[in-house]
Amino acid sequence: MLAAFVSFDFNTGAYCRSAIPALVAKGEDRAACAQLSRWVYVRGRRVPGLVNRRAAERALCERGLS
């Protein structure tokens, strides 16, 4: 999870502004990982490259979750 969130923050700089930290603090890890899929838009347009990147980050984040 940490590696996925570091990658997300490095790319967006939005980790602290997202819902992710609050969900992690509540122990809702799967929901926190799911939040990554929301960050695929630039100026209101869905960007295929970001869809792919977030899917990879989400897969990394969810690895090892039961």
N, C-alpha and C positions, 0 to 999 in steps of 0.2 A: 504494500500500500504506500509506504513512504516513497519509494522510487517513482511510482505513478504520480503522486502528488507533487513531488519535486519537479518532475518533467512538466506537469501542468503549470505550475507556478513560474518556472523558467520561461515557458512559452507565452503565458498570458499576463503574469504579474497580478493575477486576480484571486489567488488562493484565499487570502484573508477577507476579500469582499464577497466570496461565494458562500454558499450554505454548507460547504464541506466541513470546515472546522467545528461547527456546532453539531453536525451529525456525528462526527468522530467522537466528540466529547460525550455524546449521549450513548455511545456504543453501537450506533446504527451504521456499521461499516459497509454493508451492502448498499444501503441508500446513499452513503457518501460516495461510493464508487460510481453509482448510477448518475450522480450529478455531473460527472465529467462529460457525459453525452450531450448535455445542454449547451456546451460551449463550442458551437460549430458555426457561428454566424459572424460575419463582418459587414457592418453597415446594413444589417437586416437581410443579408443574402447568405444562404447556406453554402459553405465552401467545401467541395468534395475532399480536398486535402486535409482539412480540419476534421471532417467526419472520420477519415481513415486514422488520423493521429489519435483522436479521442477514443476510437474503438480499441486501438492498441494499448493506450493508457488504461482504459477500463479493464481490458483483459488482464493486464499486469496487476492492476489493483485487486481484482477479484480472485487472482490466483491464491490458493490456500484458504479461502473462506469456505466455511462449511455450508 
